């Protein structure tokens, strides 16, 4: 069987006949015959990376298991393409990858945007290769497919302050994770500083929600370096000046905003760090500069395990990706299966309630067991997977 620690159910490596570059698909587990997990594109993407992400998706799905909900968690999977999304041939490679993976998308793998890709781009490429949808494998599980698809389509048209609801819900979940941790530690929001690596979909939405809650953004890192201001950055101005990849136009910076080297965000004087860009951003070397009390993983696998051990040894709490950034995936399914409607207010309220309950449970378990939040999340998952399998079967 596939578990959070064992071998995946399916592991594929594809070689592009045009560029010679590779793409990967890993299905860690099936529930009711279906798995869920996004598709990323980045130069240097590896099979091991995708396998780790797929295992993380199994955990995210299990952590949101509610036996009374309409949304029944799926299995975990992930896709990856070894290509810089800025490469002129990136879209062509995406199309060829999806054409090769079409049988899996049609039957067992539901996917969507991840690092380096937007949902619009995934949808366009999926349509070009003849797929009905990137999530069509889940359609047979729906009670009313027509109504469910219409509901999700409506949700994707919703905008809040000019930003799509699909881009905001993930950041809402990350922000609520931060706020839950602060509440448990009795730390007031006002005066609490945070830094974000990556101002793309997840990082940008997280920055907006945390700022609205009263926290102060003091540093942002993108591909050009770090922008910092100990008195606080103008979040809305930075968000308005982003390009598609989350890179900020430096022309909007104010006189007291400083430009610093890329890794300077890690050592910024802040209580909370939010790595929201790339995997493996925090390693055994640069972790030594972190003075924050919390590292909140909005990105997938941004903290190397060895670095997390060193951080934990000196009292830095790492809130793991499998918990913190699970809201985006869950929102898709809450909406499609009908636990919530398409409206932004309902989506945010449900996300906040669910993420607060989940983070509170994980942190309480970590305290009770005397372990890390990640170990606590793993323990919860290991308890839930047999329950899910008993109800739905291992591969059905």
N, C-alpha and C positions, 0 to 999 in steps of 0.2 A: 504493500500500500504506500501511497505518497503521504508523508507527514511533513511537519515543519522542519524536520531534521533529516529525513531520508532522501533517497534519490527521487527526482521528479518523474512524473508519469510519462512525459514525452519531452524529448530534447532534439531540436533540429538546427542544423547549420546550412545556410543557403549561400551559394557563391554567385554573384552577379556576373552574367556572361559578358556584359559590356565593360565594366570597370574592374572586375576581378575582386572587388570588395565583398565583404560578407554581411549577412543578416542572420538573425537568430529568432527562434521561437521556443519557449519553454512553457509547457503546461505542467504545473506542479501537482494539480489535483483537479478532479471533476466532482461536482455536486449536481445531481440531476442531469448529468451528461454535459454540463456546460462549465466553462471557466471564464474569469474576468481579469483583464489587465491591459494597461495601455501600451502604446507603441512609441518608443523613443528613437531619436536619431542624433547621434553624436560621433565625431571622429574618435576612434579608439574604443568603441563599444565592444564588449567581449561576451562570450557565451557564459562565463562565470558570473559576470555582472547581471545578465538577464536572468540567470537561474536564481540568483539572490533576490532579485526584484519579484520574480514569480512566487518564490516562497513567501516573501513579504505580503503579496496579494492574498495568498491563502490565509495568512494571519489577519489581514484587514477584514476580509469577508467574515471570518469566524468571530472576530471581536464584535461585529455588528449583528450577530445572530440574535433575533428576538422571536421566540417560538409563537408569539401572538401576532406578529407583523405579517403583512402581505408580502413584503420583500423577504425572500428566503435566500440567504447567502449562497453564492456560487463558489466554484473552486477558484484557485489562483493561477494566473498565467502572466506572461509578459513577452513582448516582442522588442527587438532592437536592431538597428541598422548602423553599421560602421561607416558613417559619412557625415561630414560637416554640413549642417542644414543650410549654410550659406553657399555651399558649392553649387555652381551652375547646373550640375547634373543631379542635384539632390532630389528634385521632384521626379525625374525620370527613374531614379533608383527606387524611390518610394513606390511608384507604380509597378515596377517590375517585381519588387518584393511582395506587394499585395497580390499580384497576379500568381506568384508562386505559392503564396499562403492561402489562396482563395478557398480551397477545400476545407481548411481548418476554420476560417472565419465563417464559412457557411454553416458549419456543423457544431463546433465545440468552443471556439474562442471569440469572445466579445471584446472589442478593443476600442480605443479612442486616443485622444491626444496625450502626449507625455513630453518629456524634455526634448526640445528642438522642433516640435511639431505643434500645429494648431488643429483644432477639431475641423475647421473649414477645409484645411489642406487634406486631412485624412479622409473626410467625406468626399472631396473632389476626386482623390485618387481611387477610393473604393468604387465610386460610380464609374470611373473610367475603365476599371477592370471587370465591370459587370456585376458587382456586388449590390444587393438591395440596400444594405446598410452595414456599417462596421460592427453592429451589435445584433445582427439578424439571428444568430444562433440562439438567442434567448427568447425569440418570439413564440416558439411552441409552448413555452412555460406560462404564457400570459392567459388570463381568463378572458379578456376582451382585447385582442390585439389592436384592433382599429382605434378604440378609445385610448388605450395605453400609448400607442405611438403618437396620437394627436396630442395627448397631454405632455409628453416629453418634447415634442416639436414646439408646442406653445411655450414651454419653459425656456427653450433656447432662444426665443424671441424677446424675452423679458430683459429689460435693461434698468439699471439703477444708476442715476447720475452719468448716463452715457456708457456704462460698462455692463457687459452681459452677465446675467445671473450665473451662467455656467462658469465664468471666470471668478466670481465673487464667493461662491459657497465654500470652496476649498480654503480660502483665506479666512473666512468666517470661522471655520472649524479650527484652524491653527490658532487664531486669536483667542478663541474660547478656551483652548488648551492652556495657553499662557495665563489667561485670567483665572482659570481654575487653580493652577499651581500657585499663583500669587495669593488667591483667597485662602488656600490651605495654609500658607505661610504667614498670613495676616500682613501682607505687604500692600500698602495703598497704591492705587494706579497712578495717581498724581505724583510726579517726581520720579517715577520708575522709567529708566531709559532703556532703549533697545536698539540693536543694530541688525541689519538685514543684508545677507548676501544674495543678490539677485532681485531685480525689481520687475520680473516678468509676471505671468499670470498669478502664481501663488504668492510670491514675495510682495508684489504690489498690493494685492487684496489684503494680505496680512497687515501690511503697513497702514493701510487705510483704516481697518477695523481697530487696530490697537491704538492708533492716534485718536480715533473717535471715542475710545474708552477712556482717554486721558493720559496715556503713556506718551513719552517723547522719543521720536526717532532721531538718533544722534549720528548714525553712519549708515551708508548704503554702498555696497560694492557691486560693480558690474565688470564687464570685460575690459573696460578702460582703466579701472582702478577704484579707489574708495573716495567717496564724497562724505565729508564729516563736518559737523558743527555741534560742539558740546551744548550750545544753547537750544538746539533743535533745528531740524531741517524743515523746509516747506514741502510737505508730503504731496499736496495736490499739484504743486508746480512741477515736481519731479515726475509724477505720474503722467502729467500732460505732455512731458517732453521725452517720453520713452519711444523707442522704435519697436518693431515687431519682436525683437529679441530681448527687450528689457534694458537696452543701453540708453543712458540718459544723455541728452544734448547738454553739454557743459555751458552752453550759452545762457541757460536760465539760472545759473548759480548766482547767489547774492555775494556781495563783497566779503562777508565774514564766513562763507562756506569755503572749506579747504579741500584741495585735491591731494590725496595721499596714495601710497602704493597699494596694490591690489589686496594684500593680506592684512592691511592695517585695520580692517573692520573687526578682526579677531581680538585684537588687543585694545579695542575701544573701551573707555570707561563706561560700562553699561551693565545693567542687571540681567538683561536677557539678550542672547544672541539667537538669530533665526537664520540658519543656512537654508536658503530657498532656491538654490541654483543647481549645482552639480553634485554628483556623488564623489565621495572620498576627499572632501574639502578640508576636513580636520584630521591631521595625522599625528603621529607621536612627537614630531618636532614642533609644529606650530601650536599644538594644544597648550604648550607651556606658557604662551602669552595670554591665554584666556583668563580674565579676572571675573567674568560674569558668573552669577549663581546658577543660571539655567541656560542650557543649549537646547533649543526647540527645533526638531528636525522637520522642517517644512518640505525639504527636498527628500528624495529617496537615497538612503545609505550615505549621508554626507559625513558621518563620523566613523572612522575606522574602528573596529572593535578594540584594538590595542590602545588607541587614543581614548576611547570611552573608559577603559579600565583605569587609565591614569587620571582622567578627569574625576571619576567616581572616588578615587583614593584621596583626592584633595577636596571632596565635598561638592563638586559641581554636578548638578542633576541634569542628565540628558533625557529629555522626553522623546521617545523613539518615534521614528517615521511611521511605523505600522499602526500607531495610535493617532498621532498628531495630524497626518495628512490624509487620513482615511475618509474624511468627510466628502470629498469630491466624488469618489467612487460610490459611496453610499447614497449621495443625493441623486445620482442617475437612477439607481434602482428604487429608492423611495418614490421617486416621481413616476417611473415607468410602471411599477407594480401597484401604485395607487395609495401608498401610505400618506402622501401629501399631494397637493395640487400644484399647478404651475406658478402660483403667485410667489413673489419674492418674500413677502412678509412671513408666509407660512414656511417657506424653505429655510429662511434664517432662524426662525423660532425652533423648528424641528432640529436643525443642525446644532444649534446652541444647546438644547436640552440633551440631545444624544451624546454630543462630544463632552459636555460637562459630566454627565453620568459615567461615561467611559473612562475619562481621565481620572476622575475621582476614585473610581474602582481600582484602576491600575496603581495609583499612588498609595491608596490605602493598603492594597495587597503588598506593595513594595515595602511599606513601613512595617506591616505585620510579619513579613518574611525576613526582614533585615537585608533586602537585596535591592537591585536597581529596578527602575521602571521597566526597562526592556525585559529583564528576567521575569518580572511580574506579568507582563503582557504575554510572554511565552507560556507561562504557567496557566494563565487563563485560557489561552488557545488550546493547549494540550488537554485541558479538561473539556472543552467544547467540541473538538473535532470528533471524538467518539460519539457524542450525543447527536451531532449532525449526521454522521455516517449511519448510526442506528436507525435514524428516522428516514433517511433517503437512500441508503445504500452507499457502498464505496465508489462505485463507478456509474451509478444510474442517475 
